[in-house]
Amino acid sequence: MKKAAALGLVCLLVLVCALPAQAVKARGILTDSDSVYHANHLQQHLGTTSCICTGDYVSMRSSSSGSTVVGHLEQADRFTLLQLDSGQALVLVTDSASTSPDSSNGLTGWVNADYVDCTCTAAQYARSGASGAQPFNGVPAEWVHASGAGAWSTTLTLKSDGSFTGYFSDSEMGVFAPEYPNGTLYEATFSGQFTDLQQIDGYTYAMTLSTLTLSEPEGTSFIEDGILHVVTLPAGLESGDLFYLYLPGTPENALPAAYISWLLFYNSGPLPGYGLYNVTQERGFMTSTEYFGN
C-alpha cells in the first residue's frame, strides 16, 4: 500500500515538473486596444527572427481564424515572423529547441500575437506603431502615498510622457511657538520626470526618477495664519531614483512585502490595480481611486 502511494506521488511529481510554463502576454497586454497597438508594432518585425514566444506550449493553428492545432510554440524555439492578421501572427519555426516536444524546423502556423514579443526597449516600443504614443499611456494619472492615520500625504499627477506634478503636506500641530501658535506645516509643491521605462517581466516595469524640482528651495519658511510653513522634500520621492510600476493582476508573490505594507485596502491575491514603488526607500503609492475609494 505504501509502495503504491509512493509510486503515485512520484508520478504526480513527474507530471507537475513536466507541465509547460504558463504563457504571459507580451508587454503586460490587458485590453483589446493594447492588443491592437502591439500587433501594429510587430509589423516592423515582419520577415525577421527578432521575436520570441512569451511562454511554452502556445498553440499554432492552420489558419488565422481556424481551430485546427498543428503544433505548439515554445519559449526556446526560434522563428521568423511572416504575417499578421486580425491579432494573429504567422510564424515559421527555424530552430526548434531540443526541449520542444511539439514543434519542428519548418513548421508553420498561426499563434495569438499577444504571446509574441520583440526585443525593442520600452521607449522604442512606445514610439512606434501608433501616432503620438506615449510610454505611460493607460497608466492612472492620480497617485497617493500616505500614512494610514492620514497625518501626511504625497499626491502626484502623472502624465502620459512620464512627467508629473504634485503636493506634499505634513501637519504637526504639536510643533508650535508664540510666533506660530497653530503649529507647523511641512509642505512642498513639486514637479518631476520619470524616464527609461523598461519592462522587466510580464507584470513589472522599472523606471528612473530623473528629475525632482521644488517650487521653492528646500528649507524656505514663512508664517501665515499662525502656522509655520516649511518647504521640505516630498515623502516617497525624497531619495532613490529606481521605481517599479506594477500592472493590475501582478501576483502577490511578485510584490515586495514592503510595498504591500503601504496598501491600505489590500488583503491578498493579485494586485487589483496599478502600483508604484520606490525601490530604494521601500515606499509605495496607490492610485487615488484605491485610496479614496471613488
C-alpha positions in Angstrom: 0.0 0.0 0.0 2.8 2.4 0.9 4.7 1.4 -2.2 1.6 2.2 -4.4 1.2 5.6 -2.6 4.9 6.4 -3.1 4.7 5.4 -6.7 1.6 7.6 -7.2 3.4 10.6 -5.6 6.4 10.1 -7.8 4.2 10.0 -10.9 2.4 13.2 -9.8 5.7 15.0 -9.2 6.9 13.9 -12.7 3.7 15.2 -14.2 3.9 18.5 -12.4 7.5 19.0 -13.4 6.6 18.2 -17.0 3.9 20.8 -17.2 4.8 23.6 -19.5 5.3 27.1 -18.2 2.2 29.3 -18.5 2.5 31.9 -21.2 2.3 35.5 -20.2 1.1 38.1 -22.7 3.8 40.4 -24.1 4.2 43.9 -22.7 1.6 43.4 -20.0 -1.2 43.4 -22.5 -4.6 43.9 -20.7 -7.1 45.3 -23.2 -8.2 44.9 -26.8 -6.6 48.3 -27.5 -3.3 47.0 -26.1 -3.5 44.0 -28.4 -4.2 46.2 -31.5 -1.3 48.5 -30.6 1.0 45.5 -30.1 0.1 43.9 -33.4 0.7 47.2 -35.2 4.1 47.5 -33.6 5.0 43.9 -34.6 4.5 44.9 -38.3 8.0 46.4 -38.3 9.4 42.9 -37.3 7.9 41.1 -40.3 10.5 38.9 -42.1 12.9 38.9 -39.1 13.8 36.5 -36.3 13.9 39.2 -33.7 10.8 38.0 -31.9 10.3 35.4 -29.2 7.4 33.4 -27.8 6.4 34.6 -24.2 5.6 31.1 -22.9 5.5 27.4 -23.6 3.0 25.2 -25.4 1.4 28.1 -27.2 -1.0 26.7 -29.9 -0.1 27.0 -33.5 -3.1 26.7 -35.8 -3.6 26.0 -39.5 -5.1 29.5 -40.2 -5.6 32.8 -38.5 -9.3 32.0 -37.8 -9.0 28.2 -37.7 -9.3 25.8 -34.8 -7.0 23.0 -36.1 -3.8 22.9 -34.0 -0.7 21.9 -36.0 1.8 22.2 -33.2 2.9 24.3 -30.2 5.5 27.0 -29.9 7.9 27.1 -27.0 10.0 30.0 -25.5 13.2 28.3 -26.6 12.1 28.0 -30.3 13.4 30.4 -32.8 11.1 31.5 -35.6 10.6 34.0 -38.4 7.6 36.3 -38.2 5.9 36.0 -41.6 2.5 37.7 -41.4 0.0 39.4 -39.1 -3.8 39.2 -39.5 -6.6 40.2 -37.0 -4.3 39.8 -34.0 -2.8 36.5 -35.1 0.8 36.0 -36.2 2.0 33.5 -38.8 5.4 32.1 -37.8 7.9 29.8 -39.4 10.0 27.7 -36.9 13.6 28.0 -38.0 15.3 26.3 -35.0 13.2 24.0 -32.9 14.7 23.6 -29.4 15.6 20.2 -28.3 13.3 20.6 -25.3 10.2 21.4 -27.5 8.1 18.3 -27.8 5.6 19.6 -30.4 7.5 21.8 -32.9 10.0 21.1 -35.6 12.1 23.0 -38.1 10.0 24.2 -41.0 6.7 24.1 -39.1 4.4 27.0 -40.0 1.4 28.1 -38.0 -0.7 30.9 -36.6 -0.3 32.0 -33.0 -2.0 34.7 -30.9 0.1 37.8 -31.4 -0.3 38.7 -27.8 2.2 35.9 -27.0 4.8 37.1 -29.4 7.2 39.8 -28.1 10.1 41.7 -29.7 13.5 42.9 -28.4 12.6 46.6 -28.5 13.2 48.7 -25.4 10.1 50.2 -23.8 11.0 53.6 -25.3 11.3 52.1 -28.8 8.1 50.2 -28.3 6.2 53.2 -27.2 7.4 55.5 -30.0 6.5 53.1 -32.9 3.3 51.6 -34.2 0.8 54.3 -33.3 1.0 58.0 -33.9 1.7 60.1 -30.8 2.1 57.0 -28.5 3.5 57.7 -25.0 5.2 55.2 -22.7 2.7 55.9 -19.8 -0.5 55.7 -21.8 -3.2 53.9 -19.9 -1.5 54.3 -16.5 -3.7 56.1 -13.9 -2.9 59.8 -13.5 -3.6 60.4 -9.8 -1.5 58.7 -7.1 -1.2 58.9 -3.3 1.5 58.0 -0.8 0.2 58.4 2.7 0.2 57.2 6.3 -2.8 55.2 7.4 -3.6 57.8 10.0 -3.8 60.5 7.4 -1.4 62.9 9.1 0.7 63.3 6.0 0.4 62.6 2.3 2.1 63.0 -1.1 -0.2 63.3 -4.1 1.1 63.4 -7.7 -0.4 63.6 -11.1 1.3 61.5 -13.7 1.1 62.5 -17.4 1.5 60.1 -20.4 5.0 61.3 -21.1 6.2 60.4 -17.6 6.3 64.0 -16.3 4.4 64.7 -13.1 3.3 67.4 -10.6 2.4 67.1 -7.0 2.0 68.3 -3.5 3.2 67.0 -0.1 1.9 68.1 3.3 2.6 67.0 6.9 0.8 68.9 9.6 2.5 69.0 13.1 0.1 70.7 15.5 2.4 69.9 18.4 5.3 71.9 16.9 4.5 75.5 17.8 5.8 78.6 19.3 4.4 82.0 20.3 5.1 83.2 16.7 3.1 80.3 15.2 0.6 79.0 17.8 -1.3 76.9 15.3 1.5 74.5 14.6 3.9 73.7 11.7 3.1 72.6 8.2 5.9 70.8 6.3 4.9 71.0 2.6 6.2 71.0 -1.0 4.7 71.8 -4.4 6.9 69.9 -6.9 7.3 68.6 -10.4 9.5 65.9 -11.9 10.1 63.3 -14.6 10.2 59.5 -14.9 12.3 58.2 -17.7 13.8 54.9 -19.0 10.6 52.8 -18.7 11.8 49.2 -19.2 9.7 46.0 -18.9 11.5 43.5 -16.6 8.8 40.8 -16.5 5.2 40.2 -17.5 3.9 42.4 -14.7 6.6 44.9 -13.8 8.3 47.9 -15.3 11.4 49.6 -14.0 11.8 53.4 -14.4 14.1 56.2 -13.3 13.2 59.3 -11.3 15.4 61.6 -13.4 14.3 65.0 -12.0 12.5 66.3 -9.0 12.1 70.1 -8.7 10.5 72.0 -5.8 8.7 75.3 -6.5 10.7 76.9 -3.7 14.1 76.0 -2.3 14.1 73.3 0.5 14.2 74.9 3.9 12.2 78.0 2.9 9.8 79.1 5.6 7.2 81.6 6.4 4.4 82.2 8.9 0.8 82.6 7.8 -2.4 82.5 9.8 -0.4 81.4 12.9 1.1 78.4 11.1 4.8 78.0 10.3 5.2 76.7 6.7 8.4 74.9 5.9 9.3 73.7 2.4 10.7 70.1 2.5 11.2 67.2 0.2 8.0 65.1 -0.5 7.7 61.8 1.3 8.2 58.8 -1.0 10.3 60.8 -3.5 13.0 62.4 -1.4 15.6 59.8 -2.2 16.2 56.9 -4.5 15.8 57.0 -8.3 14.7 53.4 -9.1 10.9 52.9 -9.2 8.8 49.9 -10.2 5.4 50.2 -11.9 3.2 47.1 -11.3 0.4 46.2 -13.6 -3.1 45.1 -12.4 -3.0 41.4 -11.8 0.5 41.2 -10.5 0.7 38.0 -8.4 1.0 38.5 -4.7 4.3 36.6 -4.6 5.8 39.1 -7.1 5.1 42.1 -4.8 7.7 43.0 -2.1 6.3 42.8 1.4 7.5 46.4 2.0 5.3 47.6 -0.9 2.2 45.6 0.3 2.6 47.3 3.7 1.6 50.6 2.1 -1.6 49.3 0.5 -4.4 50.3 2.9 -7.2 48.2 1.3 -5.3 45.2 0.1 -5.6 41.8 1.8 -4.2 39.1 -0.5 -4.3 37.8 -4.1 -3.4 39.5 -7.4 -2.9 43.3 -7.3 -6.3 44.8 -8.1 -4.9 47.9 -9.8 -1.7 49.6 -10.8 1.1 50.0 -8.2 4.1 52.4 -7.9 7.0 51.6 -5.7 10.1 53.5 -4.7 12.6 50.5 -4.5 15.4 52.3 -2.6 13.1 53.8 0.1 10.7 50.8 0.1 7.7 53.2 -0.2 4.5 52.5 -2.1 2.0 54.7 -3.9 -1.6 53.8 -4.6 -3.9 55.2 -7.3 -6.2 57.9 -5.8 -9.2 55.7 -6.7 -7.9 52.9 -4.5 -7.0 55.3 -1.7 -10.1 57.5 -1.6 -12.5 54.7 -2.8 -14.1 56.6 -5.7 
